[in-house]
């Protein structure tokens, strides 16, 4: 089991359509490798670049080498399984890192203006909006997935 969160381009889907859209996306229908950030949007790419500084990918071109893991034993517990598509990044964290991962994920999503679906939590969908002063994104809960606990 893992602690799963989804970051996505806010313009990719509406809240009511998200469960069906995610059902289609999670079949991984795009014809590319799902471990390469260059396939996704600029905002999701920079979000991912910041996220992997603390939670490096376990696979793909950005994954640490065996030597790096050996030199930094704490790194192994932070390895994360990412699937990267054109409008989303799906992350599966170790449950032992759930709180740290969620806090960092939400903070980075806010700063990069990407939306979040709290898959392993309560199903909240959090979309970026502007602060009242217009100075950057501020996430607000907009909806819950139909199968989530209310």
C-alpha positions as CSV (number, residue, x, y, z in Angstrom):
1,X,0.0,0.0,0.0
2,X,1.1,3.5,-0.6
3,X,0.0,7.1,0.1
4,X,-1.3,8.4,-3.3
5,X,-1.8,12.0,-4.5
6,X,-2.6,13.3,-7.9
7,X,-1.4,16.7,-9.3
8,X,-3.0,17.9,-12.5
9,X,-3.3,20.8,-14.8
10,X,-6.3,22.7,-13.6
11,X,-7.6,23.3,-17.1
12,X,-7.5,19.6,-18.0
13,X,-10.8,18.6,-16.3
14,X,-13.7,20.0,-14.3
15,X,-14.4,18.8,-10.8
16,X,-17.6,16.8,-11.7
17,X,-15.7,15.1,-14.6
18,X,-12.6,14.3,-12.6
19,X,-13.5,10.7,-11.5
20,X,-14.3,9.6,-15.0
21,X,-11.2,11.5,-16.4
22,X,-9.0,9.9,-13.8
23,X,-10.4,6.5,-14.6
24,X,-9.4,6.9,-18.2
25,X,-6.0,8.5,-17.4
26,X,-5.1,5.7,-14.9
27,X,-5.2,3.2,-17.8
28,X,-2.1,5.1,-19.0
29,X,-3.2,5.4,-22.7
30,X,-0.6,7.9,-23.8
31,X,2.2,6.6,-26.0
32,X,5.3,7.6,-24.1
33,X,7.4,6.7,-21.1
34,X,5.6,7.7,-17.9
35,X,8.8,8.5,-16.0
36,X,9.9,11.5,-18.0
37,X,8.9,15.0,-16.9
38,X,9.4,16.5,-20.3
39,X,6.0,15.1,-21.5
40,X,4.0,17.2,-19.0
41,X,3.0,20.9,-18.7
42,X,5.6,23.5,-17.7
43,X,3.9,24.1,-14.3
44,X,3.8,20.3,-13.6
45,X,7.4,20.0,-14.7
46,X,8.6,22.6,-12.2
47,X,6.4,21.2,-9.5
48,X,7.9,17.8,-10.1
49,X,11.5,19.2,-10.1
50,X,10.9,20.8,-6.7
51,X,9.2,17.7,-5.3
52,X,11.9,15.2,-6.3
53,X,14.5,17.2,-4.3
54,X,12.9,15.7,-1.2
55,X,11.1,12.6,-2.7
56,X,13.2,11.3,-5.5
57,X,11.7,8.9,-8.0
58,X,12.4,5.2,-7.6
59,X,12.6,4.7,-11.4
60,X,13.5,6.6,-14.5
61,X,16.1,9.2,-15.5
62,X,15.8,11.3,-12.4
63,X,16.1,8.3,-10.0
64,X,19.2,8.3,-7.7
65,X,21.8,5.7,-8.4
66,X,22.5,2.7,-6.2
67,X,25.7,4.4,-5.1
68,X,23.8,7.6,-4.1
69,X,21.3,5.5,-2.1
70,X,24.2,3.7,-0.4
71,X,25.9,7.0,0.5
72,X,22.6,8.4,1.9
73,X,20.7,5.7,3.7
74,X,17.7,7.9,4.5
75,X,17.1,8.4,0.8
76,X,15.7,4.9,0.3
77,X,12.7,5.6,2.6
78,X,11.8,8.7,0.5
79,X,11.9,7.0,-2.9
80,X,8.5,7.6,-4.6
81,X,6.8,6.0,-7.5
82,X,5.7,8.7,-10.1
83,X,3.7,8.3,-13.2
84,X,3.9,11.4,-15.4
85,X,1.4,12.1,-18.2
86,X,0.7,15.2,-20.4
87,X,-1.6,16.8,-17.8
88,X,-0.9,15.0,-14.6
89,X,1.6,13.6,-12.1
90,X,0.6,10.7,-9.9
91,X,2.7,10.0,-6.9
92,X,2.7,7.0,-4.6
93,X,4.7,7.7,-1.4
94,X,5.6,5.4,1.4
95,X,3.0,5.5,4.2
96,X,5.7,6.3,6.7
97,X,6.2,9.6,4.8
98,X,2.5,10.4,4.4
99,X,2.4,13.6,6.5
100,X,5.6,15.1,5.1
101,X,4.7,14.1,1.6
102,X,1.2,15.6,1.8
103,X,2.4,18.9,3.3
104,X,5.1,19.3,0.7
105,X,2.9,18.3,-2.2
106,X,0.2,20.8,-1.2
107,X,2.7,23.6,-0.6
108,X,4.4,23.0,-4.0
109,X,1.0,22.7,-5.8
110,X,0.0,26.1,-4.4
111,X,3.2,27.7,-5.5
112,X,3.2,26.2,-9.0
113,X,-0.5,26.7,-9.6
114,X,-1.5,23.0,-10.1
115,X,-4.6,21.3,-8.9
116,X,-4.6,18.3,-6.5
117,X,-6.8,15.3,-5.9
118,X,-6.3,13.8,-2.4
119,X,-6.7,10.2,-3.4
120,X,-5.6,8.5,-0.2
121,X,-7.2,11.1,2.0
122,X,-10.7,12.3,1.9
123,X,-11.1,12.8,-1.8
124,X,-10.8,16.6,-1.8
125,X,-10.1,18.3,-5.0
126,X,-8.0,21.4,-4.4
127,X,-7.7,24.0,-7.2
128,X,-5.4,27.0,-7.3
129,X,-7.1,30.4,-7.2
130,X,-5.6,33.9,-6.8
131,X,-5.1,35.5,-3.4
132,X,-7.3,38.5,-2.9
133,X,-4.3,40.7,-3.7
134,X,-3.7,38.8,-6.9
135,X,-0.3,37.7,-5.7
136,X,-0.1,34.0,-6.6
137,X,-2.3,30.9,-6.3
138,X,-4.2,30.0,-3.2
139,X,-5.8,26.5,-3.2
140,X,-9.4,26.2,-2.2
141,X,-11.4,23.0,-1.7
142,X,-13.9,22.8,-4.6
143,X,-15.3,19.4,-4.5
144,X,-15.0,15.8,-3.3
145,X,-14.8,12.7,-5.4
146,X,-18.1,10.9,-5.3
147,X,-16.6,7.8,-3.5
148,X,-14.9,9.8,-0.8
149,X,-15.9,9.9,2.9
150,X,-17.8,13.2,3.5
